[in-house]
Amino acid sequence: MDLSHETLVWVAKTFGLIYLVILSIAVVAYACWPARQKEFRDASTAILNREDRPWR
């Protein structure tokens, strides 16, 4: 089997696309997972908490 440049480019594009789609789905699923809601809510308001402010 002779691997030409075009064949390697096709394989890289095809499996690269599949890899990125699966990775994107995994990231969105992680971010939207119900058990993670409290963690992300706490992180989004952490900068607004009173104990994080400089002492006056």
Contact map, one row per residue, 1 for C-alpha under 8 A:
11100000000000000000000000000000000000000000000000000000
11110000000000000000000000000000000000000000000000000000
11111011000000000000000000000000000000000000000000000000
01111111000000000000000000000000000000000000000000000000
00111111100000000000000000000000000000000000000000000000
00011111110000000000000000000000000000000000000000000000
00111111111000000000000000000000000000000000000000000000
00111111111100000000000000000000000000000000000000000000
00001111111110000000000000000000000000000000000000000000
00000111111111000000000000000000000000000000000000000000
00000011111111110000000000000000000000000000000000000000
00000001111111110000000000000000000000000000000000000000
00000000111111111000000000000000000000000000000000000000
00000000011111111100000000000000000000000000000000000000
00000000001111111110000000000000000000000000000000000000
00000000001111111111000000000000000000000000000000000000
00000000000011111111100000000000000000000000000000000000
00000000000001111111110000000000000000000000000000000000
00000000000000111111111000000000000000000000000000000000
00000000000000011111111100000000000000000000000000000000
00000000000000001111111110000000000000000000000000000000
00000000000000000111111111000000000000000000000000000000
00000000000000000011111111100000000000000000000000000000
00000000000000000001111111110000000000000000000000000000
00000000000000000000111111111000000000000000000000000000
00000000000000000000011111111100000000000000000000000000
00000000000000000000001111111110000000000000000000000000
00000000000000000000000111111111000000000000000000000000
00000000000000000000000011111111100000000000000000000000
00000000000000000000000001111111100100000000000000000000
00000000000000000000000000111111100100000000000000000000
00000000000000000000000000011111110110000000000000000000
00000000000000000000000000001111111110000000000000000000
00000000000000000000000000000001111110000000000000000000
00000000000000000000000000000000111111000000000000000000
00000000000000000000000000000111111111110000000000000000
00000000000000000000000000000001111111111000000000000000
00000000000000000000000000000000001111111100000000000000
00000000000000000000000000000000000111111110000000000000
00000000000000000000000000000000000111111111000000000000
00000000000000000000000000000000000011111111100000000000
00000000000000000000000000000000000001111111110000000000
00000000000000000000000000000000000000111111111000000000
00000000000000000000000000000000000000011111111000000000
00000000000000000000000000000000000000001111111110000000
00000000000000000000000000000000000000000111111110010000
00000000000000000000000000000000000000000011111110010000
00000000000000000000000000000000000000000000111111011000
00000000000000000000000000000000000000000000111111111000
00000000000000000000000000000000000000000000000111111000
00000000000000000000000000000000000000000000000011111000
00000000000000000000000000000000000000000000011111111100
00000000000000000000000000000000000000000000000111111110
00000000000000000000000000000000000000000000000000011111
00000000000000000000000000000000000000000000000000001111
00000000000000000000000000000000000000000000000000000111
